[in-house]
Amino acid sequence: MFWGSRKTINMNYFPDEVLEHVFDFITSHKDRNSVSLVCKSWYKIEKYSRQRVFLGNCYSISPERLIARFPGLKSLTLKGKPHFADFNLVPDDWGGFLYPWIKAMGKSRIGLEELKLKRMVVSDESLELLSKSFPNFKSLVLVSCEGFTTDGLAAIAANCRFLRELDLQENEVEDHRGHWLSCFPESCTSLVSLNFACLKGEINLASLERLVTRSPNLKSLRLNRAVPFDTLQRLLIRAPQLVDLGTGSYVNDPSSEAYKKFKAAIQSCNSIRSLSGFLEVAPRCMSAIYPICENLTFLNLSYAAGLQSNELTKLIQHCRKLQRLWILDCIGDKGLGVVASACKELQELRVFPSDPFDAGNAAVTEEGLVLVSAGCPKLNSLLYFCQRMTNAALITVAKNCTNFIRFRLCILDPIKPDPVTNQPLDEGFGAIVRSCKGLKRLSLSGLLTDQVFYYIGMYAKKLEMLSIAFAGDSDKGMLYVLNGCKKLRKLEIRDCPFGDAALLEDMGKYETMRSLWMSTCEVTLGACKMLAKKMPNLNIEIINENEQTESNLDDNQKVDKMYLYRTLVGHREDAPEFVWLL
Amino acid sequence: MASGCSKNVESSCPQLLNLIPQGREWHHVKREDERKDGSSVEKKLELRLGPPGEDNSEGDDESLLSLGYFSSSSMGSVLSTPWGKNHHQQQTKTCSFLQFPSTTAPPHSLPVMAKESSQPCCNKAVDLQDAERKAFNLPANTAVPLNTSQKRTAPGPVVGWPPIRSIRKNLATSSKLASDAPGVDTPSEKPAAEPNGKGLFVKINMDGVPIGRKVDLKAYDSYEKLSTAVDELFRGLLAAQRDSSAGEIVNKEDGEKAITGVLDGSGEYTLVYEDNEGDSILVGDVPWHMFVSTVKRLRALKSSELSALRLGSSKQGKMKT
């Protein structure tokens, strides 16, 4: 063997299989992407050995090119609509269709085993084709998708013989109640994870029980509202090995037999680490849960609108090992104080509004957040809907918790200033970005001027995603961000006074990002056209829900919604009429 | 930062709020004509407590009115009083989606005045104009819930705000329908029992029209009114669809015909809704208030295709009285 030099070992003298084995240890997408850039031989080996691919924007590449690039693909993650689609800012038929991907992969020799989709339009047809095209298909995870019915689920259940995971999170599913659960054949015993909490209709309870009984590997089970309390109790007896439980309806009479049986059943479920559901809840029944609380690491009570603050705190006091808590704001500031004193391991907190349209009534304020920041030093991820926030509080939070990776603050009244000083919240958010050097995701609210963007551009060096609404004074704000945040991937802006000058200042920047969304800003059609002309690797889409045709608008007119993203394949073919591709 | 309101600003907000401290009522007055004069120079106004002529230090934003109303927190609306003619000059545009309670503090204890801030507002002060500009960027028919120290009825939510998914929007309502005791139906609590001003927006799609609409059911109190609204919402879109699918240029007036008969099956389309249990039900079966409390989305289906669908019957058994 002839080594390249005395000091270094030339890895190209290893057979491919060795390199492949080495690459197996490299799992991060970013790292694998880097590996493929080293040299031709590494590119080739990496290409054939890559099994997991993540596409943050399904329109950045075509199915055919993906298949050609990674013929060994086994696990695919696709994201479709822009994030603001969650808040009804994107019309339903905008795009993000799954079908072309399934069709292309089905025709090829791809042996797809796992599919994870977010904000895609998934038809029953595509689910059926999926279930028939990939004999080794194991895992389907759909998050915030729509377009399918329980008939599509029936096809998956019936045809995917080795299905391990069917996880439906917050999808819009048309429920035909056609006994899709019964479509799992008796021979299907491989289920590890089943989550149908978002389904609205009834299901066949007997089928469900039989399914759970014959699934010894079942670790995660999340039921929908239609599963009553006594079925839940019977299921727990069948599946004491569960690690993740989502209750359906949690309503019963504490003096009943069913309730007593439930209490007994849940005591033997000492593997449960994650608890959610409570889509309907009877507060008096919550004490049955206390025995498993001490082991919980994730608790999601964000749909349990029937629980008051004292019931919530009584429960949470038992949850000493909690790492992630999703809760409604009816817990109140005092309740958050209890969280702060009980949950010292807390890393992620999400506080949702129970009454979103009544800004004055939201039960949490800056005080609750300060308490949690003081009591939970490991806090790194926050989503907080509140009635008000002060600069002083944010500065305190920034001092207490320097580890934030995600910081999303939503003050329900969009341009509310600091109620104590009547200043904008620039200084508060400035403190957060200065102190949290690892911050990757930030959502702003409250009254904000260009100054906050100055701070963000200056300090938020690791920021990847920024959401802005009703903020800023001028183009300078946007420019601070575009110039300063080198790692920015996603920028979404609504109702801000940012216009053409900001948009066009550094057009190359957008090729370093996944996408930019701007709605109800000051950007004109002419500027968008210019950007489209100069940057062929970007798709600029104008979403126009009025009935005007393209020719009616002149270049000086402001666009209502603009979405741009980098792509390797140019204009997409499936855009509906109200989306103009420039 | 007098970067100037854009043209849109001037045309979109014809109404001003005008505090007239006569008697105990605050009046809301339209002032289209006054918009045109004098608004070029001073767009910033501060609302202050204190007798006229008092030294108002720069950027002194702590002087909240006991009304609890402060310019910065109110989406750019500006209160001005016609203390004197010169004050007319300072009236600026605002969007009129603010509603005041009829009285708050006794007006006589509040010598409210609008002050022309001839000195530049302190940088730290809230920039009213920018708040205004933000206000104007809102679609004209939406408004922002105010946050004031008093309860105030917000005229309606901003589209897409707060940023939460639809599933979370009606949680407070739907939790009232769940009961503590098993198997017992609670009396149906009308969402109308909540304070007014919360819209109940549901999606409505029409067969063959790719763009859906949203309709605020709180704005109607009967099926007939809803039916009229459906006609208004979709007439134009439907005509445009027909035009484009027919491939001809059809005279707009010819092409638009009223959409009728959606409630009784006599028209080309029939209204159907999806309730909180996922059932599809013909609109019109249950009393209006019950419909409003259980409806999740609406559809206008082609009447000819109705029989092909599975529809849940109106469930007499689940009527809660």
Boltz contact constraints between the chains, C-beta under 6 A:
constraints:
  - contact:
      token1: [A, 86]
      token2: [B, 165]
      max_distance: 6.0
  - contact:
      token1: [A, 87]
      token2: [B, 160]
      max_distance: 6.0
  - contact:
      token1: [A, 87]
      token2: [B, 163]
      max_distance: 6.0
  - contact:
      token1: [A, 88]
      token2: [B, 160]
      max_distance: 6.0
  - contact:
      token1: [A, 89]
      token2: [B, 160]
      max_distance: 6.0
  - contact:
      token1: [A, 91]
      token2: [B, 211]
      max_distance: 6.0
  - contact:
      token1: [A, 92]
      token2: [B, 212]
      max_distance: 6.0
  - contact:
      token1: [A, 93]
      token2: [B, 210]
      max_distance: 6.0
  - contact:
      token1: [A, 175]
      token2: [B, 278]
      max_distance: 6.0
  - contact:
      token1: [A, 200]
      token2: [B, 278]
      max_distance: 6.0
  - contact:
      token1: [A, 201]
      token2: [B, 278]
      max_distance: 6.0
  - contact:
      token1: [A, 251]
      token2: [B, 182]
      max_distance: 6.0
  - contact:
      token1: [A, 252]
      token2: [B, 182]
      max_distance: 6.0
  - contact:
      token1: [A, 253]
      token2: [B, 182]
      max_distance: 6.0
  - contact:
      token1: [A, 280]
      token2: [B, 178]
      max_distance: 6.0
  - contact:
      token1: [A, 282]
      token2: [B, 180]
      max_distance: 6.0
  - contact:
      token1: [A, 305]
      token2: [B, 171]
      max_distance: 6.0
  - contact:
      token1: [A, 305]
      token2: [B, 172]
      max_distance: 6.0
  - contact:
      token1: [A, 305]
      token2: [B, 175]
      max_distance: 6.0
  - contact:
      token1: [A, 306]
      token2: [B, 175]
      max_distance: 6.0
  - contact:
      token1: [A, 306]
      token2: [B, 178]
      max_distance: 6.0
  - contact:
      token1: [A, 352]
      token2: [B, 168]
      max_distance: 6.0
  - contact:
      token1: [A, 354]
      token2: [B, 172]
      max_distance: 6.0
  - contact:
      token1: [A, 355]
      token2: [B, 172]
      max_distance: 6.0
  - contact:
      token1: [A, 356]
      token2: [B, 162]
      max_distance: 6.0
  - contact:
      token1: [A, 356]
      token2: [B, 164]
      max_distance: 6.0
  - contact:
      token1: [A, 356]
      token2: [B, 169]
      max_distance: 6.0
  - contact:
      token1: [A, 357]
      token2: [B, 157]
      max_distance: 6.0
  - contact:
      token1: [A, 357]
      token2: [B, 198]
      max_distance: 6.0
  - contact:
      token1: [A, 359]
      token2: [B, 145]
      max_distance: 6.0
  - contact:
      token1: [A, 359]
      token2: [B, 147]
      max_distance: 6.0
  - contact:
      token1: [A, 360]
      token2: [B, 147]
      max_distance: 6.0
  - contact:
      token1: [A, 410]
      token2: [B, 162]
      max_distance: 6.0
  - contact:
      token1: [A, 412]
      token2: [B, 162]
      max_distance: 6.0
  - contact:
      token1: [A, 413]
      token2: [B, 147]
      max_distance: 6.0
  - contact:
      token1: [A, 414]
      token2: [B, 144]
      max_distance: 6.0
  - contact:
      token1: [A, 414]
      token2: [B, 161]
      max_distance: 6.0
  - contact:
      token1: [A, 416]
      token2: [B, 73]
      max_distance: 6.0
  - contact:
      token1: [A, 416]
      token2: [B, 147]
      max_distance: 6.0
  - contact:
      token1: [A, 417]
      token2: [B, 72]
      max_distance: 6.0
  - contact:
      token1: [A, 417]
      token2: [B, 126]
      max_distance: 6.0
  - contact:
      token1: [A, 422]
      token2: [B, 61]
      max_distance: 6.0
  - contact:
      token1: [A, 423]
      token2: [B, 124]
      max_distance: 6.0
  - contact:
      token1: [A, 470]
      token2: [B, 134]
      max_distance: 6.0
  - contact:
      token1: [A, 473]
      token2: [B, 1]
      max_distance: 6.0
  - contact:
      token1: [A, 473]
      token2: [B, 130]
      max_distance: 6.0
  - contact:
      token1: [A, 474]
      token2: [B, 3]
      max_distance: 6.0
  - contact:
      token1: [A, 495]
      token2: [B, 137]
      max_distance: 6.0
  - contact:
      token1: [A, 497]
      token2: [B, 133]
      max_distance: 6.0
  - contact:
      token1: [A, 520]
      token2: [B, 137]
      max_distance: 6.0
  - contact:
      token1: [A, 547]
      token2: [B, 240]
      max_distance: 6.0
  - contact:
      token1: [A, 576]
      token2: [B, 210]
      max_distance: 6.0
